[in-house]
Amino acid sequence: MDTLLERLKAFNQDALPEMVPLKYEAMAENPFRFFRGTCHLFYEDLAAAEPLPLSPLAWICGDLHIENFGSYKGDNKLVYFDMNDFDEAVLAPASYEVARMTTSIFIAFDTLGFDHKKALKMAGLFLKTYSATLAKGKAISIEPRTAKGIVCNFLQSAAKNSYKQLLKKRTVSKKKSIMLSLEDERHFKLNKQLRDELKLHINEWIKNSSDGPYNYKTIGTVFRLAGTGSIGLKRYLFLLKSTNTKNKYLLLDMKQARSSSVLPYLPVQQLQWPTEADRVIGVQQRMQNVTAALLSTTVFRGDAYIIQELQPAKDTIRFKLLENYRDMYQVIDDMAALTASAQLRSGGMQGSATIDELMAFGTDTAWQEKVIDYAQNYARTLKQYHRQYVKDYHAGKYVINSTENQNNS
């Protein structure tokens, strides 16, 4: 097998060369950040390991971990807490999703300094609630009226965030107008040709797409840096201004969609989606109870992109900010119920198991111990990977010497 260095470099070789160093820097931060940036390693190793217990096929987000849940405003104007990243979404054994999520619990809790017994208890809680929710056969959703504890507080706080606050963070005022800020470390200037092409493209999308916002025009765009695993993809942020309402603005995110990193290791036939972006939002729409507003796709310069509104209500619960174990218990319990609910909601759709089959899987809990064992062992492997990675990173082995395009095109 190739070395860790070779595996990571091979996976990132097609990413934007000027952005990959930022991804490598983020991955060196701690084992959990490394885990977030190496979804491909997880599935490559899973395929080479002793198989997990048999499980029904389900639609999965593919990169499930404790920070891939968060708040967002649905197209019905309510704020929800749910899975929020579907870039790696595929049809796969249901156990793949819970194995990755359970592994993330062990890695995150260790990174945060919690003892192993607490992590083990939380992993057990996740699988217990996940199974119980499947066994009931009824999907749930979480919004402010149904949320409990820390999640309720989180959603209530997210609902209060205003567009004015979001614009203040992302823009600067100049001569009675506003523009996207280049002071933000996540924003990068684009060359004029690309900037003009992007503005024209989004204006055409607004005019011709039924998903687009009415009566808006693009007044600015920058390259946007966000996430960990997606660093190195082409991603742009647009500032739109209403053409019929004074001082009304909208922020749009446009992110390149690439093939799922789970796909090479799946013995399961997949749907033939029109584009990778259609795959992402297609699975998202069937797994979430209510999808986010202004969710759409487009193709620019031959690449497929996901378009979505940048919302003031969109946020992720950051576990390092949770003050006590009880708060974590409630959050993990909710995440487990939502994971099962997403699989139930999409049950019986184009190859996924029926709700009856998912209920039977939830009732038979004999598989849980093997998933826990795998997750614990892989968490230890991941820590070893991270130690080797940090050593190689500081030795300069991940330095990219490239004079390729520096304009994020």
Residue pairs with C-beta under 8 A, 6 or more apart in sequence:
1 48
2 10
4 385
4 388
4 389
4 392
5 392
5 397
5 398
7 40
7 41
7 44
8 38
8 41
8 389
8 398
9 398
11 40
11 261
12 20
12 23
12 232
15 23
15 231
15 232
15 233
16 232
16 233
16 234
16 405
16 408
17 400
17 402
17 404
17 405
18 402
18 404
18 405
18 406
18 408
19 225
19 231
19 232
19 408
20 231
20 232
20 400
21 398
21 399
21 400
22 225
22 231
23 37
23 228
23 231
23 232
24 393
24 398
26 33
26 37
26 228
26 231
27 33
27 34
27 37
27 38
27 228
27 389
27 393
28 34
28 389
28 390
28 393
28 394
30 111
30 386
31 107
31 110
31 111
31 382
31 383
31 386
32 104
32 107
32 108
32 111
33 228
34 382
34 385
34 386
34 389
35 42
35 65
35 103
35 104
35 107
35 382
36 65
36 67
36 227
36 228
36 229
37 228
37 229
37 231
38 229
38 385
39 62
39 63
39 88
39 100
39 229
39 261
39 262
40 261
41 385
42 100
42 103
42 378
43 96
43 261
43 262
43 264
43 265
44 264
44 265
45 378
45 381
46 52
46 96
46 99
46 265
46 378
47 265
49 374
52 93
52 95
52 96
52 99
52 367
52 370
52 371
52 374
53 95
53 366
53 367
53 370
53 371
54 93
54 367
55 93
55 94
55 95
55 361
55 367
56 93
56 94
56 352
56 353
56 357
56 358
56 360
56 361
57 91
57 92
57 93
57 94
57 268
57 351
57 352
57 353
58 91
58 92
58 93
58 94
58 97
58 343
58 346
58 347
58 352
58 353
58 358
59 89
59 90
59 91
59 283
59 286
59 287
59 342
59 343
59 346
59 349
59 352
60 89
60 90
60 91
60 92
60 94
60 96
60 97
60 262
60 343
61 68
61 83
61 85
61 86
61 88
61 89
61 97
61 283
61 287
61 342
62 86
62 87
62 88
62 89
62 90
62 92
62 96
62 97
62 100
62 260
62 261
62 262
63 85
63 87
63 88
63 100
63 229
64 83
64 97
64 98
64 100
64 101
64 104
64 339
65 100
65 101
65 104
65 108
66 101
66 104
66 105
66 108
66 319
66 331
66 332
66 335
67 108
67 316
67 317
67 318
67 319
68 83
68 84
68 85
68 316
69 81
69 82
69 83
69 84
69 316
69 317
69 335
69 338
70 81
70 82
70 84
70 314
70 315
70 316
70 317
71 79
71 80
71 81
71 154
71 155
71 158
71 313
71 314
71 315
71 316
72 79
72 80
72 82
72 84
72 292
72 311
72 313
72 314
73 79
73 80
73 292
73 293
73 311
73 313
73 314
74 80
74 290
74 291
74 292
74 293
75 290
75 291
75 292
75 293
75 294
75 295
76 290
77 293
78 143
78 144
78 290
79 143
79 144
79 155
79 158
79 159
79 313
80 141
80 142
80 143
80 155
80 288
80 289
80 290
81 142
81 143
81 147
81 151
81 154
81 155
81 334
81 338
82 141
82 142
82 288
82 289
82 338
82 342
83 287
83 288
83 338
83 339
83 342
84 314
84 316
85 227
86 280
86 281
86 283
86 284
86 287
87 229
87 230
87 257
87 258
87 260
87 280
88 260
88 261
88 262
89 260
89 279
89 280
89 283
89 284
89 287
90 260
90 262
90 263
90 266
90 268
90 270
90 279
90 283
91 266
91 268
91 270
91 271
91 350
91 351
91 352
92 262
92 266
92 268
93 268
94 343
94 353
94 358
94 361
95 367
95 371
96 262
97 339
97 343
98 126
98 127
98 130
98 339
98 371
99 371
99 374
99 375
99 378
101 126
101 335
101 339
102 123
102 126
102 127
102 371
102 372
102 375
103 374
103 375
103 378
103 379
103 382
105 119
105 122
105 123
105 126
105 332
105 375
106 116
106 119
106 120
106 123
106 375
106 376
106 379
107 379
107 382
107 383
108 319
109 116
109 118
109 119
109 122
110 116
110 119
110 379
110 383
112 319
112 320
114 325
118 325
120 372
120 376
122 328
122 329
122 332
123 372
123 375
123 376
124 368
124 372
125 329
125 332
125 333
125 336
126 332
126 333
126 335
126 336
127 336
127 365
127 368
127 371
127 372
128 336
128 365
128 368
129 332
129 333
129 336
129 337
129 340
130 336
130 337
130 339
130 340
130 362
131 340
131 361
131 362
131 363
131 365
131 368
132 362
133 140
133 336
133 337
133 340
133 341
133 344
133 362
134 340
134 343
134 344
134 358
134 359
134 361
134 362
134 363
135 359
135 362
135 363
136 359
136 362
137 344
137 355
137 356
137 358
137 359
138 344
139 289
139 340
139 341
139 342
139 344
139 345
140 146
140 337
140 338
140 341
141 289
141 290
141 338
141 341
142 151
142 155
142 334
142 337
142 338
143 155
144 152
144 155
144 156
144 159
147 154
147 155
147 334
148 330
148 334
149 326
149 327
149 330
150 317
150 322
150 327
150 330
150 331
151 317
151 330
151 331
151 334
154 315
154 317
158 312
158 313
158 314
158 315
159 313
161 312
161 313
161 315
162 312
163 249
163 312
165 312
166 251
166 310
166 311
166 312
167 178
167 249
167 251
169 184
170 180
170 181
170 184
170 187
170 237
170 239
170 251
170 310
171 178
171 179
171 180
171 181
171 239
171 249
172 178
172 179
172 180
172 181
172 183
177 219
178 239
178 249
179 219
179 220
179 239
180 187
180 220
180 221
180 222
180 237
180 239
181 187
182 188
182 189
182 222
185 225
186 224
186 225
186 226
187 222
187 223
187 224
187 225
187 237
188 222
188 223
188 224
188 225
188 408
189 222
189 223
190 198
190 221
190 222
190 223
190 236
190 407
190 408
190 409
191 407
191 409
194 407
194 408
194 409
195 221
197 300
197 301
198 218
198 221
198 236
198 238
198 254
198 300
199 218
199 220
199 221
199 238
201 298
201 300
202 218
202 221
202 238
202 240
202 252
202 254
203 217
203 218
205 212
205 296
205 298
205 307
206 212
206 213
206 214
206 216
206 217
206 218
206 240
209 296
209 298
211 294
211 295
211 296
211 307
212 294
212 296
213 240
213 250
213 294
215 242
215 243
215 244
215 245
216 240
216 241
216 242
216 243
216 250
217 240
217 241
217 243
218 238
218 239
218 240
219 239
219 240
219 241
220 238
220 239
221 236
221 237
221 238
221 239
222 236
222 237
223 234
223 235
223 236
223 237
223 408
224 235
224 236
224 237
224 253
225 231
225 235
226 235
226 253
230 255
233 255
233 256
233 258
234 255
234 256
234 303
234 305
234 408
234 409
235 253
235 254
235 255
235 256
236 253
236 254
237 251
237 252
237 253
237 254
237 310
238 251
238 252
238 253
238 254
239 249
239 250
239 251
240 249
240 250
240 251
240 252
241 248
241 249
241 250
242 248
242 249
242 250
250 309
251 309
251 310
252 294
252 307
252 308
252 309
252 310
253 307
253 308
253 309
253 310
254 298
254 300
254 305
254 306
254 307
255 305
255 306
256 303
256 304
256 305
257 275
257 276
257 277
257 279
257 280
257 297
257 304
257 305
257 306
258 276
259 276
260 276
260 279
263 270
268 351
269 351
271 279
271 282
271 350
271 351
273 279
273 282
275 297
275 299
275 304
276 304
277 297
277 298
277 299
277 304
277 305
277 306
278 297
278 304
280 306
281 291
281 295
281 296
281 297
281 306
283 346
284 291
284 295
285 291
285 295
286 345
286 346
286 349
287 342
287 343
287 345
287 346
288 342
288 345
289 341
289 345
292 308
292 309
292 311
292 314
293 309
293 311
294 307
294 308
294 309
295 306
295 307
295 308
296 306
296 307
296 308
297 304
297 305
297 306
297 307
298 304
298 305
298 307
299 305
301 409
317 331
319 328
319 331
322 328
322 331
340 358
340 362
343 352
343 358
344 355
344 358
346 352
347 353
347 354
347 355
347 357
347 358
348 354
348 355
353 361
361 367
392 398
